[in-house]
Amino acid sequence: MTDTQAILIWWFALFAIGSITFPLTRTLFKRFVDQGYIFSKVLGILLSSYLVWFLSSLKIAPFTWVTILVSLAIIAAVNILIYKKSWGKIPKFWIIFEEALFFTCLAFWAYVRGNEPSIHGLEKFMDYGFMNSILRTAYFPPLDMWLTKSPDYTGGYFINYYYYGHYIAAFLTKLTTINSAITYNLMLATLFAFTFSLSFSLGANLLYLFKKLSLNLEPKTFNLKPLLCGLLAGFLVAMAGNLHTLYTLFEPYPNESPAPPWQLRLALNSQGYWYPNATRFIPFTIHEFPIYSFVVADLHGHVSDIPFVLFTLALLLVIITEDPDEEEDPKKHRLTNSQLITYNLQHLSSPKYLILNSKFLLLGLTLSVMYMTNAWDGLIYLILSSTVLFIFHLKKFKNFSFSLIHTLVYSLFLLFAFVVFALPFILSFIPFASQIGVLCSPPVLLNKQIGPFIFEPEKCQKSPLYMLAILWGFFYFNVVSYFIFIVLRKKWDVRNGKNVSLQFRTSHVSRLTSNLASHFTHLTSIDIFILILIFISTLLLIFPEFFYLKDIYPAHYRANTMFKLGYQAFMMLGLVSSYIFFRLLEIKNIKTKIYIIFFLILFYFVAIYPYYATNSYYGGLKTYHGLYGLNWLNTQYPDDYKAIVWIQNHVTGQPVILEANGDSYTDYARVSGNTGLPTVVGWPVHEWLWRKTYDEAGKRIPEVASMYESEDMGETRRLLSKYNVLYVFIGQLEKEKYTKLNENKFKSLGKVVFESGKTRVYKLNSL
């Protein structure tokens, strides 16, 4: 199969999945100019993959190609019923444009990956190992390929990590039947395409819906400005960097010792600019963003979750722009406050109403999938959802206390749906971050714990202001401009203006709150949504300056916290900035012209980041090697590669294979990572992170050495039997690490089933 054929088959599978669920999608996003077309792919993947996963988790149906087809058929049948009930005019231009945009992005990033397709380096062994383990799984949860079952270890032998994103890659691999060494790279290209095209749709609809709400009329379905706003949103979210590229104008600084620009000599540094520094600028932290993730090509949960993140934002945009008075009982407006409360509680809190409200059920499902893909995101977007629901109810009831009650009811419903949908995952998952550290703890609280909060000594990292300005300055330049030119305006001169009234009916809310709200009555629902995104993003960026989630890393203790929270803030602020830019273009005065000039200057620096990153990682895109990700293995370890391919083709199920273990980010654990077969222990530090203890992984390291080197046949038999080892791999790394390797004993314990050069695979007899 050629790369072109693989790309076309993969794209067609995604097109078919999206087409199946478009009837449901357009009912959810009926207000969108594109009727949510591009989101139909995400919805189709969400529903079909979850149905298969859920059935497999309950041991009702195995994870097979047939089960996938049946699930798609069921979803198609439901959508046919929806299609028959309501169809209407479809936005042909937007559908064709978005499909072309998606395919172009998919093909483009597949080409980029083809210039360096190696599933090698950083944590690709982990991601590819999860994929391969899931592909061999019949029923979930999948086996941890780096910590097989042991009779004296009760800590678990299933993957104790957020694996749903890897499952989706395996799901599409099994559906298309393409080699996983190719689909790993196709999945990365797909995520890039989703990030750009979904952001495009959100950006276009933010501006389209603003015009629709502010002018109180239906704008033309095709308008150049929403299209351009969408393209800017797609670029800012999927491809933009931060202002760290300012350092291309200065002499380079040592990677581990960043310095402010004013301390460096002015000198064009375009050749010496090191692109990872933009994600490791603040010492001992990580502040990654999507284009960096796509360049380095680790298939981690925070990348796999991007489509669900953007889908959630689209759902919340639908909710906040709904007319709160639509299809309401006209008698309700003649009720007293107490009668109003009783009426609405009976109407909105009834189980029938909640269950039939597909948006909230779907939102609960999406939040649960986000949790299983990248746990941080589940909590972040549950908070964002509750905030949006509060504003929606405030619009609906114009009563602060009552809106708060309803928000609580809906949030509890969302939480309940979230737990129910994710329950099979929750039952087999032990969170490895449960304590919240407080930075710069007061001396009186050191070494103490209050609830989940811990107060550790020597934990007082703070981010220098100039570093925060360089990382986030582009976005907050737009945010500040938005507040100056839009939010703080007291008059609204748009004709036929339709505003969002936040006046309250209750005396329980202070006059101060009511007066504050009155200042924002000139804003549309879109502006309120933008303000919510700004508020939540800012909280995400502030949080790591005061708190951190406890993990195993001593010096980089707040790195993961800043990384996961900042990643979401980057995407939200990218969408916000595209909307702000086109909103301010509507204002014709000298001040906004100055804004545009500065915007273009700052945009230049965030826009050049992908040039430096892709040129550096992919060798200037000069040599196309293809999408097959294991050629590096064939080059560096040719005999091991042949053995691994033999295992993939001839070993079914998930029997245990013995191989050399080694440190994280090395070539050790290559067999388990590339085949999905569980081994005794793989990368021990990763197991330490996932299991919250090094004890079990540390104990197994000398046992693996003993199995390879011991002259005591009884001890060897005991250990092989303890871990139920069926295959023994002896290749280049095993011989390098275990200098006293005793291969002869395996000849008496089994037989050679594969041999190439000095690499052999033994299959053991019953022990």
KAGINOR-V235446 format. One record per backbone hydrogen bond with DSSP energy under -0.5 kcal/mol. NH is the residue of the N-H (numbers start at 1). CO is the residue of the C=O. Records with the same first field share a line. If there is no record, write none. Layout:
# KAGINOR-V235446
NH->CO  CO
This chain:
# KAGINOR-V235446
6->2
7->3
8->4
9->5
10->6
11->7
12->8
13->9
14->10
15->11
16->12
17->13
18->14
19->15
20->16
21->17
22->18  19
25->21
26->22
27->23
28->24
29->25
30->27
32->29
35->32
37->34
39->36
40->36  37
41->38
42->38
43->39
44->40
45->41
46->42
47->43
48->44
49->45
50->46
51->47
52->48
53->49
54->50
55->51
56->52
57->53
58->54
59->56
60->55
61->55
63->138
64->62
68->64
69->65
70->66
71->67
72->68
73->69
74->70
75->71
76->72
77->73
78->74
79->75
80->76
81->77
82->78
83->79
84->80
85->81
86->82
92->90
95->91
96->92
97->93
98->94
99->95
100->96
101->97
102->98
103->99
104->100
105->101
106->102
107->103
108->104
109->105
110->106
111->107
112->108
113->109
114->110
115->111  112
116->113
119->629
120->118
124->121
127->123
128->124
129->125
130->126
131->127
132->128
133->129
134->130
135->131
136->132
137->134
144->157
145->143
147->144
148->679
151->722
153->150
159->142
161->159
163->161
164->372
167->163
168->164
169->165
170->166
171->167
172->168
173->169
174->170
175->171
176->172
177->173
178->173
182->179
183->179
184->180
185->182
186->182
187->183
188->184
189->185
190->186
191->187
192->188
193->189
194->190
195->191
196->192
197->193
198->194
199->195
200->196
201->197
202->198
203->199
204->200
205->201
206->202
207->203
208->204
209->205
210->206
211->207
212->208
213->209
214->210
215->211
216->212
217->212
219->217
223->221
227->223
228->224
229->225
230->226
231->227
232->228
233->229
234->230
235->231
236->232
237->233
238->234
239->235
240->235
241->606
243->470
245->242
246->243
247->244
248->245
249->246
250->247
251->265
257->254
263->260
264->261
267->249
269->248
273->269
275->273
277->274
278->275
279->276
280->277
283->281
285->282
286->559
287->279
292->289
293->289
294->290
295->291
296->292
297->293
298->293
300->298
303->300
304->300
305->301
306->303
309->305
310->306
311->307
312->308
313->309
314->310
315->311
316->312
317->313
318->314
319->315
320->316
321->317
322->319
324->322
326->323
328->325
332->329
333->330
334->331
335->332
340->336
341->337
342->338
343->339
344->340
345->341
346->342
347->343
348->344
349->344  345
354->350
355->351
356->352
357->353
358->356
360->357
361->357
362->358
363->359
364->360
365->361
366->362
367->363
368->364
369->365
370->366
371->367
372->368
373->369
374->370
377->374
378->374  375
379->375
380->376
381->377
382->378
383->379
384->380
385->381
386->382
387->383
388->384
389->385
390->386
391->387
392->388
393->389
394->390
395->391
396->392
397->393
398->394
403->399
404->400
405->401
406->402
407->403
408->404
409->405
410->406
411->407
412->408
413->409
414->410
415->411
416->412
417->413
418->414
419->415
420->416
421->417
422->418
423->419  420
425->422
426->422
427->423
428->424  425
429->426
431->429
436->452
437->435  548
438->454
439->437  546
440->459
441->438
445->442
446->442  443
447->455
448->445  455
450->453
453->450
454->436
455->448
456->454
459->456
464->462
467->464
468->464
469->465
470->466
471->467
472->468
473->469
476->472
477->473
478->474
479->475
480->476
481->477
482->478
483->479
484->480
485->481
486->482
487->482
488->483
489->486
493->491
497->494
499->497
500->521  523
501->499
505->398
509->506
514->510
515->511
516->512
517->513
518->514
519->515  516
520->517
521->518
523->520
528->524
529->525
530->526
531->527
532->528
533->529
534->530
535->531
536->532
537->533
538->534
539->535
540->536
541->537
542->538
543->539
544->540
545->542
546->543
547->543
548->437
550->435  548
559->556
560->556
562->558
563->559
564->560
565->561
566->562
567->563
568->564
569->565
570->566
571->567
572->568
573->569
574->570
575->571
576->572
577->573
578->574
579->575
580->576
581->577
582->578
583->579
584->580
585->581
586->582  583
587->584
588->586
589->587
593->589
594->590
595->591
596->592
597->593
598->594
599->595
600->596
601->597
602->598
603->599
604->600
605->601
606->602
607->603
608->604
611->608
612->608
613->609
614->610
615->611
616->612
617->613
618->614
619->616
620->615
621->618
622->619
625->114  623
626->114
629->181
631->628
634->630
635->631
636->632
637->633
641->637
642->638
643->639
644->640
645->641
646->642
647->643
648->644
649->645
650->646
651->647
652->650
655->652
656->724
657->678
658->727
662->682
666->663
669->660
670->667
673->669
674->670
675->671
676->672
679->145
682->146
684->662  682
687->683
688->684
689->685
690->686
691->687
692->688
698->694
699->695
700->696
701->697
702->698
703->699
704->700
705->701
706->702
707->703
708->704
709->705
710->706
713->711
716->712
717->713
718->714
719->715
720->716
721->717
722->718
723->719
724->721
725->720
726->656
727->656
728->762
729->658
730->728  760
731->729
735->731
736->732
737->733
738->734
739->737
741->738
742->708
743->741
746->743
747->743  744
748->744
749->745
750->746
751->763
753->761
754->761
756->759
759->756
760->730
761->754
762->728
763->751
764->726  762
765->749
